[in-house]
Amino acid sequence: MSRKASPSSSPSFVADSMLGDVARWLRLLGFDCLYNSSLHDDQLLEIAWSQCRVLLTRDKDLHRRALARGAVSILVNSTDITQALKQISEELQILLLFDERRSRCPSCNAPLKMVSREEVAGRVPEGILSRYSKFWVCTNPKCGKVYWIGSHWRTIRRVLSNLNT
């Protein structure tokens, strides 16, 4: 029995140890993407199957095993982040767009919550606090990282622009 991801649904993912960069990008774009570099192949297969997650891998053998088990799997061909994301988008027929209301923590995968400048005072450098007005905090108390749209967004915008052309 094969499981298919519905184009209209928002798929969730599990990524193998070679795809940490893809996992971070998918999280930023609002997708639930499990990633732990210490998970071995059997664990990845079990998670993909039992949680109906799309397995993302560069390992041909793992990809074949996932398909044989009936899991949805994508063999990511490129090491270029734009091409890797484009492949995932095309294979699953999903749009990869940034939506600040859906974004997840690139580090731990927990949802992000938009907060006021006052709420992050003392948690970010003064210069950052004075230059930026939008901040997000990871909702996982063990993580709690603070994010803002800083200079790295030039790269993010370029990748997203190339992705959706």
BALORO-417843 format. One record per residue: residue in one letter; x, y, z of N, C-alpha, C, O in turn. Coordinates in Angstrom, 3 decimals. Atoms other than C-alpha are relative to their C-alpha. Layout:
<rs>
res;nX;nY;nZ;caX;caY;caZ;cX;cY;cZ;oX;oY;oZ
a;X;Y;Z;X;Y;Z;X;Y;Z;X;Y;Z
...
</rs>
This chain:
<rs>
res;nX;nY;nZ;caX;caY;caZ;cX;cY;cZ;oX;oY;oZ
m;0.844;-1.168;0.000;0.000;0.000;0.000;0.896;1.240;0.000;1.791;1.361;0.836
s;-0.796;-1.213;0.106;1.456;3.348;-1.021;-0.771;1.178;0.574;-1.977;1.311;0.369
r;0.620;-1.192;-0.580;0.770;6.554;0.841;0.387;1.189;-0.863;1.559;1.362;-1.200
k;-0.247;-1.174;0.831;0.449;9.714;-1.203;-0.258;1.259;0.802;-1.197;1.319;1.595
a;0.239;-1.313;-0.610;0.782;13.284;0.003;-0.980;0.741;-0.892;-0.788;0.813;-2.106
s;0.987;-0.754;0.756;-2.216;15.321;-1.060;0.547;1.367;-0.353;1.079;2.057;0.517
p;-0.504;-1.302;0.394;-1.284;18.411;-3.101;-0.637;1.145;0.785;0.002;2.180;0.976
s;0.679;-1.089;-0.693;-3.841;20.487;-1.164;0.335;0.024;1.494;0.075;1.019;2.171
s;-0.327;0.030;-1.423;-2.609;19.404;2.260;1.403;0.547;0.206;2.165;0.728;-0.743
s;-1.336;-0.456;-0.341;0.451;20.664;4.054;0.770;-1.205;0.525;0.555;-1.624;1.662
p;-0.703;1.211;-0.436;2.803;17.694;4.217;0.954;0.282;1.146;1.421;1.406;1.325
s;-1.053;-0.071;-1.010;5.085;17.022;7.132;1.128;-0.903;-0.487;0.913;-1.811;-1.289
f;-1.192;0.648;0.530;8.594;15.732;6.608;0.859;-0.596;1.108;0.738;-0.232;2.277
v;-1.121;0.445;-0.814;11.436;13.775;8.138;1.189;-0.035;-0.963;1.108;-0.611;-2.048
a;-1.166;-0.117;0.875;14.893;14.482;6.716;1.180;-0.779;0.577;1.395;-0.805;1.789
d;-1.164;0.750;-0.469;17.994;12.321;6.869;1.161;0.942;0.327;1.064;2.152;0.121
s;-1.107;-0.805;-0.527;21.342;13.511;8.225;0.692;0.862;-1.054;1.409;1.799;-0.704
m;-0.631;-0.778;1.065;22.467;14.856;4.837;-0.801;1.240;-0.383;-0.358;2.033;-1.213
l;0.901;-1.065;0.457;19.592;17.333;4.595;-0.398;0.989;1.090;-1.536;1.456;1.126
g;0.266;-0.978;-1.050;19.858;19.613;7.612;-0.365;1.367;-0.564;-1.230;2.054;-0.021
d;0.304;-1.298;0.607;19.849;22.678;5.350;-1.420;0.016;-0.565;-2.124;1.018;-0.434
v;1.360;0.093;0.544;16.650;21.525;3.628;-1.013;0.041;1.141;-2.040;0.711;1.038
a;0.901;0.001;-1.157;15.023;20.850;7.007;-0.176;1.414;0.548;-1.300;1.824;0.837
r;0.094;-1.376;-0.515;15.843;24.388;8.217;-0.837;0.881;-0.915;-1.648;1.675;-0.439
w;0.780;-0.803;0.951;14.412;25.941;5.062;-1.483;-0.366;0.054;-2.339;0.519;0.073
l;1.408;0.405;-0.065;11.215;23.882;5.204;-0.654;0.520;1.274;-1.804;0.958;1.244
r;0.525;-0.521;-1.261;10.746;24.879;8.843;-0.271;1.492;-0.116;-1.335;1.963;0.287
l;0.168;-1.438;0.193;11.250;28.548;7.992;-1.251;0.288;-0.825;-1.948;1.275;-0.589
l;1.152;-0.174;0.892;8.573;28.142;5.312;-1.289;-0.570;0.588;-2.316;-0.605;-0.090
g;1.207;0.407;-0.700;6.121;26.721;7.849;-0.316;-1.478;-0.001;-1.399;-1.870;0.432
f;0.251;1.439;0.051;6.461;22.974;7.325;0.607;-0.696;1.215;1.719;-0.379;1.638
d;-0.471;0.834;-1.092;6.801;20.505;10.175;1.022;-0.969;-0.593;0.672;-1.830;-1.400
c;-1.058;0.835;0.559;10.131;18.844;9.421;0.900;-0.512;1.116;1.682;0.243;1.695
l;-0.858;0.615;-1.005;11.770;16.427;11.835;1.396;-0.184;-0.582;1.566;-0.599;-1.728
y;-1.386;0.191;0.407;15.535;16.371;11.663;0.838;-0.220;1.248;0.819;0.585;2.179
n;-0.944;0.293;-1.069;18.038;14.775;13.980;1.095;-0.831;-0.661;0.852;-1.952;-1.108
s;-1.085;0.662;0.730;21.406;13.834;12.534;0.390;-1.356;0.588;1.108;-2.123;-0.053
s;-0.362;1.287;-0.604;21.695;10.892;14.932;-1.010;-1.112;-0.287;-0.791;-2.257;0.109
l;0.967;1.057;0.337;18.623;9.041;13.629;0.587;-0.921;-1.069;1.152;-0.455;-2.058
h;-0.491;0.935;1.009;19.563;5.889;11.756;-1.146;-0.361;-0.950;-2.307;-0.031;-0.704
d;0.948;0.257;1.086;17.821;4.595;8.646;-1.286;-0.680;0.460;-2.371;-0.283;0.036
d;1.203;0.694;-0.456;15.429;2.205;10.419;-0.922;0.940;0.777;-2.144;0.843;0.667
q;0.815;-0.972;-0.729;14.269;5.015;12.701;-0.685;0.970;-0.959;-1.860;1.294;-0.788
l;0.585;-0.903;0.998;13.737;7.348;9.738;-1.170;-0.670;-0.724;-2.214;-0.054;-0.939
l;1.067;0.745;0.678;11.688;4.669;7.966;-1.228;-0.139;0.894;-2.356;0.048;0.437
e;1.114;0.154;-0.934;9.560;4.052;11.053;-0.744;1.315;0.193;-1.974;1.337;0.201
i;0.635;-1.318;-0.162;8.911;7.767;11.560;-0.783;0.365;-1.252;-1.928;0.808;-1.159
a;0.688;-0.331;1.257;8.040;8.284;7.887;-1.294;-0.803;-0.130;-2.341;-0.256;-0.478
w;1.170;0.865;0.141;5.656;5.338;7.893;-1.052;0.291;1.061;-2.209;0.550;0.729
s;0.975;-0.089;-1.085;4.013;5.680;11.304;-0.621;1.387;0.136;-1.755;1.509;0.599
q;0.518;-1.362;-0.130;3.597;9.472;11.177;-0.437;0.600;-1.343;-0.758;1.786;-1.422
c;0.375;-0.445;1.351;2.776;9.700;7.440;0.780;1.245;-0.417;0.217;2.207;-0.939
r;-0.882;-1.100;0.388;5.739;12.001;6.877;0.705;-0.360;-1.310;0.966;-1.529;-1.593
v;-0.775;0.183;1.218;7.515;12.477;3.571;1.464;-0.119;0.405;2.010;0.769;1.059
l;-1.414;0.197;-0.286;11.018;11.065;3.871;0.816;0.725;-1.064;0.627;0.510;-2.262
l;-0.915;-0.709;0.896;13.649;13.351;2.358;1.392;-0.582;0.213;1.891;-0.615;1.338
t;-1.302;0.650;-0.127;16.964;11.662;1.624;0.820;0.176;-1.264;0.279;0.419;-2.343
r;-0.906;0.082;1.147;20.001;11.630;-0.642;0.535;-1.427;-0.146;1.339;-1.708;-1.035
d;-0.462;1.386;-0.053;20.549;7.933;0.133;-0.924;-0.861;-0.872;-2.088;-1.074;-0.536
k;0.813;0.770;0.950;19.352;5.811;-2.815;-0.579;-1.265;0.635;-1.734;-1.612;0.391
d;0.474;1.223;-0.639;19.099;2.641;-0.731;-1.135;0.297;0.977;-2.141;-0.412;0.991
l;1.052;-0.380;-0.947;17.064;4.349;2.001;-1.274;0.397;-0.748;-2.377;0.034;-0.338
h;1.149;-0.388;0.830;14.792;5.865;-0.653;-0.737;-1.238;-0.529;-1.963;-1.316;-0.450
r;0.616;1.238;0.520;14.191;2.427;-2.238;-0.720;-0.769;1.114;-1.825;-1.276;0.914
r;0.615;0.704;-1.132;13.491;0.874;1.177;-1.293;0.689;0.443;-2.270;0.021;0.781
a;1.200;-0.746;-0.388;10.996;3.632;2.006;-1.136;-0.278;-0.982;-2.268;-0.530;-0.569
l;1.036;0.258;1.009;9.120;3.140;-1.267;-0.517;-1.433;0.111;-1.718;-1.672;-0.019
a;0.406;1.398;-0.139;9.098;-0.644;-0.778;-0.915;-0.184;1.204;-1.791;-1.048;1.202
r;0.829;0.072;-1.208;7.559;-0.099;2.643;-1.331;0.739;-0.174;-2.234;0.599;0.651
g;1.235;-0.728;0.265;4.875;2.146;1.139;-0.001;1.421;0.509;-1.047;2.070;0.535
a;-0.100;-1.375;-0.477;6.136;5.439;2.533;0.215;0.936;-1.191;0.669;0.511;-2.253
v;-0.299;-1.012;1.005;6.324;8.643;0.527;1.433;0.440;0.244;1.803;0.777;1.369
s;-1.406;-0.352;-0.119;9.968;9.431;-0.160;0.439;0.793;-1.215;0.008;0.529;-2.337
i;-0.580;-0.771;1.096;11.840;11.959;-2.233;1.514;-0.150;0.080;2.128;0.146;1.105
l;-1.442;0.097;0.113;15.381;11.251;-3.354;0.482;1.362;-0.488;0.374;1.675;-1.673
v;-0.418;-1.369;0.319;16.802;14.775;-3.261;1.305;-0.078;-0.780;2.317;-0.572;-0.284
n;-1.127;0.164;0.911;19.187;15.038;-6.194;1.082;1.059;0.112;2.251;0.777;-0.153
s;-0.946;-1.106;0.039;20.853;18.399;-5.739;0.485;0.401;1.385;-0.239;0.280;2.373
t;-0.518;-0.580;-1.236;23.099;19.860;-3.065;-0.264;1.508;0.034;-0.049;2.149;1.062
d;0.371;-1.412;0.062;22.004;23.343;-4.201;-1.371;0.161;0.656;-2.328;-0.501;0.256
i;1.238;-0.122;-0.768;19.292;24.500;-1.773;-1.185;0.397;-0.870;-2.286;-0.117;-0.671
t;1.114;-0.416;0.866;17.188;26.207;-4.462;-0.503;-1.178;-0.819;-1.710;-1.398;-0.921
q;0.397;1.149;0.815;17.206;23.126;-6.675;-0.642;-1.096;0.849;-1.604;-1.729;0.415
a;0.574;1.018;-0.889;16.509;20.786;-3.740;-1.428;0.383;0.381;-2.329;-0.453;0.325
l;1.349;-0.446;-0.364;13.523;22.867;-2.609;-0.932;-0.022;-1.194;-2.104;-0.376;-1.065
k;0.819;0.009;1.227;12.282;23.211;-6.185;-0.457;-1.427;-0.310;-1.612;-1.644;-0.678
q;0.355;1.398;0.242;12.368;19.421;-6.588;-1.120;-0.446;0.947;-2.090;-1.069;0.515
i;1.022;0.370;-0.991;10.362;18.920;-3.381;-1.328;0.649;-0.350;-2.371;-0.004;-0.318
s;1.201;-0.742;0.370;7.868;21.592;-4.433;-0.698;-0.632;-1.206;-1.916;-0.811;-1.209
e;0.566;0.583;1.223;7.388;20.047;-7.875;-0.538;-1.406;0.228;-1.623;-1.737;-0.250
e;0.440;1.382;-0.210;7.154;16.430;-6.712;-1.264;-0.086;0.845;-2.097;-0.966;0.631
l;1.178;0.027;-0.875;4.568;17.225;-4.037;-1.090;0.979;-0.443;-2.175;1.024;0.135
q;0.942;-1.007;0.513;2.845;19.987;-6.021;-0.435;0.955;1.110;-1.625;1.181;1.326
i;0.263;-0.971;-1.063;3.140;22.469;-3.150;0.789;1.276;-0.289;1.848;1.245;-0.915
l;-0.705;-1.267;0.103;4.094;26.121;-3.075;0.864;0.188;1.237;0.445;-0.112;2.355
l;-0.895;-0.283;-1.115;7.046;27.084;-0.934;0.123;1.511;0.110;0.880;2.149;-0.621
l;0.053;-1.441;-0.215;6.353;30.590;0.324;0.193;0.299;1.478;-0.162;-0.508;2.337
f;-0.149;-0.407;-1.388;7.260;32.460;3.477;-1.305;0.628;0.480;-1.841;1.535;-0.155
d;1.178;-0.560;-0.662;4.279;33.158;5.738;0.366;0.136;1.466;0.491;-0.859;2.182
e;-0.492;-0.234;-1.365;5.307;34.764;9.010;-0.907;-0.577;1.079;-0.477;-0.741;2.221
r;0.915;0.585;-0.982;2.245;33.293;10.730;0.182;-1.501;0.137;-0.260;-2.087;1.126
r;-0.168;1.460;-0.012;3.238;29.698;9.903;1.439;-0.445;0.274;1.687;-1.627;0.512
s;-1.411;0.345;-0.098;7.016;29.830;10.244;0.310;-0.773;1.285;-0.294;-0.548;2.334
r;-0.425;0.832;-1.131;8.708;27.313;12.539;1.460;0.293;0.300;2.180;0.841;-0.534
c;-1.379;-0.233;-0.421;11.967;27.477;14.430;0.942;-0.837;-0.872;0.825;-2.062;-0.902
p;-0.943;0.764;0.822;14.776;26.518;12.034;0.871;-0.948;0.824;1.383;-1.935;0.294
s;-0.853;0.844;-0.850;16.672;25.014;14.988;-0.712;-1.215;0.561;-0.177;-2.323;0.525
c;0.641;1.119;-0.712;14.091;22.885;16.791;-1.353;-0.433;-0.568;-1.905;-1.440;-0.123
n;1.246;0.373;0.684;10.954;22.805;14.582;-1.275;0.448;0.728;-2.369;0.204;0.221
a;1.195;-0.473;-0.714;8.584;24.364;17.176;-0.565;1.229;-0.725;0.174;1.937;-1.409
p;0.566;-1.214;0.604;6.163;27.060;15.992;0.653;1.259;0.574;1.112;1.278;1.716
l;-0.480;-1.304;-0.448;7.323;30.661;16.197;-1.194;0.871;0.334;-2.270;0.723;-0.245
k;1.054;-0.928;-0.410;5.275;33.369;17.883;0.529;1.415;-0.183;1.617;1.748;0.286
m;-0.402;-1.386;0.160;5.415;37.009;16.846;-0.141;0.700;1.347;-1.141;0.536;2.047
v;-0.004;-0.707;-1.275;6.307;39.206;19.822;0.404;1.455;-0.221;0.908;1.828;-1.280
s;-0.339;-1.418;0.084;6.816;42.873;20.531;1.492;0.213;0.263;2.181;-0.656;0.797
r;-1.377;-0.412;-0.243;10.141;44.643;20.657;0.303;-0.062;1.511;1.383;-0.487;1.922
e;-0.180;-0.015;-1.452;9.667;45.020;24.417;0.213;-1.410;0.562;0.966;-1.600;1.516
e;-0.105;1.379;-0.492;9.321;41.264;24.875;1.369;-0.620;-0.233;1.731;-1.589;0.435
v;-1.325;0.564;0.265;12.786;40.629;23.431;1.124;0.912;0.501;2.303;0.605;0.323
a;-1.013;-0.893;-0.567;14.559;43.540;25.118;0.834;-0.786;1.007;0.300;-1.500;1.855
g;-0.905;0.752;-0.867;17.598;42.144;26.884;0.372;-1.366;-0.546;1.288;-2.012;-0.036
r;-0.285;1.313;0.603;17.551;39.017;24.698;0.710;0.132;-1.344;1.245;-0.842;-1.875
v;-0.694;-0.269;1.259;18.952;40.645;21.548;0.871;1.234;0.209;0.589;2.048;1.088
p;-0.843;-1.191;-0.145;21.715;43.216;21.108;-0.806;1.294;-0.207;-1.761;1.320;-0.983
e;0.685;-1.294;0.083;20.616;46.858;21.512;-0.137;0.479;-1.436;-1.189;0.981;-1.830
g;0.039;-0.436;1.406;21.517;47.618;17.877;-1.087;-0.700;-0.789;-1.759;-0.077;-1.611
i;1.052;0.776;0.674;19.202;44.863;16.654;-1.364;0.518;0.454;-2.268;0.711;-0.359
l;1.266;-0.475;-0.563;16.438;46.075;18.953;-0.398;1.348;-0.591;-1.577;1.594;-0.845
s;0.314;-1.332;0.526;16.690;49.612;17.621;-0.228;0.001;-1.512;-0.954;0.857;-2.017
r;0.120;0.016;1.461;16.948;48.651;13.911;-1.204;-0.768;-0.531;-1.673;-0.486;-1.633
y;1.063;0.857;0.515;14.174;46.062;13.627;-1.252;0.107;0.860;-1.187;0.370;2.061
s;1.264;-0.135;-0.732;10.515;46.093;14.567;-0.752;-1.321;0.137;-1.607;-1.455;1.012
k;0.693;1.293;-0.052;9.377;42.506;13.904;0.920;-1.045;0.608;2.064;-1.216;0.187
f;-0.762;1.059;-0.654;10.529;39.706;16.172;-0.887;-1.220;0.206;-2.100;-1.103;0.386
w;0.676;1.257;-0.270;9.593;36.055;16.619;0.806;-0.747;1.049;2.032;-0.644;1.098
v;-0.653;0.815;-1.021;10.351;33.741;19.527;-0.473;-1.432;-0.166;-1.654;-1.690;-0.398
c;0.334;1.423;0.039;10.483;29.963;19.443;-0.847;-0.329;1.223;-0.526;0.078;2.339
t;0.916;0.347;-1.087;7.638;28.548;21.533;0.484;-1.169;0.854;-0.132;-1.487;1.871
n;-0.573;1.094;-0.788;9.773;25.654;22.780;0.841;0.609;1.118;1.854;1.249;0.838
p;-0.755;-0.609;-1.102;10.971;26.687;26.267;1.457;-0.458;0.079;2.304;0.264;0.606
k;-1.380;0.487;-0.011;14.103;24.559;25.842;0.855;0.687;-1.060;2.083;0.656;-0.983
c;-0.707;-0.695;1.078;15.026;26.558;22.720;-0.130;1.512;0.209;0.838;2.176;0.580
g;0.283;-1.405;-0.259;13.413;30.014;22.949;0.775;1.002;-0.834;0.860;2.172;-0.462
k;-0.790;-0.919;0.824;15.545;31.506;20.175;-0.866;1.146;-0.520;-2.070;1.002;-0.730
v;0.661;-1.197;0.512;14.670;34.985;18.944;0.448;0.206;-1.446;1.628;0.067;-1.769
y;-0.288;-0.229;1.416;14.454;35.752;15.226;-0.528;1.363;-0.423;-1.465;1.893;0.173
w;0.448;-1.256;0.594;14.093;38.929;13.172;0.411;-0.019;-1.461;1.248;-0.824;-1.869
i;-0.324;-0.061;1.426;14.236;39.858;9.502;1.213;0.912;-0.152;1.079;2.124;-0.319
g;-1.250;-0.735;0.094;17.877;40.903;9.316;0.605;-0.073;-1.390;-0.090;-0.363;-2.363
s;-0.687;-0.065;1.298;20.452;41.156;6.539;-0.012;-1.348;-0.734;0.078;-1.373;-1.961
h;0.038;1.325;0.638;20.294;37.372;5.892;-1.238;-0.176;-0.882;-1.309;-1.110;-1.681
w;1.213;0.109;0.804;16.867;37.991;4.357;0.231;0.285;-1.476;-0.585;-0.103;-2.312
r;-0.319;-0.178;1.434;18.515;39.126;1.112;0.177;-1.369;-0.643;-0.333;-1.622;-1.734
t;-0.219;1.357;0.514;19.632;35.527;0.633;-1.311;-0.773;-0.047;-1.600;-1.446;-1.036
i;1.280;0.715;-0.055;16.255;34.132;1.695;-0.911;0.463;-1.133;-1.515;-0.361;-1.819
r;0.848;-0.530;1.094;14.395;36.427;-0.731;0.492;-0.463;-1.366;-0.306;-0.804;-2.240
r;-0.562;0.440;1.295;16.778;35.514;-3.571;-0.346;-1.464;-0.254;-0.769;-1.818;-1.354
v;0.317;1.418;0.170;16.289;31.789;-2.996;-1.481;-0.179;-0.304;-1.839;-0.924;-1.217
l;1.436;0.125;0.232;12.505;32.161;-2.774;-0.401;0.523;-1.364;-1.279;-0.042;-2.016
s;0.278;-0.557;1.326;12.461;34.313;-5.897;0.383;-0.998;-1.086;-0.372;-1.204;-2.035
n;-0.443;0.996;0.978;14.458;31.698;-7.826;-0.849;-1.269;0.070;-1.027;-1.963;-0.931
l;0.803;1.202;-0.208;12.302;28.940;-6.391;-1.323;0.073;-0.730;-1.777;-0.911;-1.314
n;1.362;-0.142;0.502;9.008;30.304;-7.590;-0.069;0.677;-1.356;-1.040;1.369;-1.663
t;0.010;-0.560;1.369;9.970;31.341;-11.133;-0.199;-1.089;-1.002;-0.237;-0.823;-2.203
</rs>
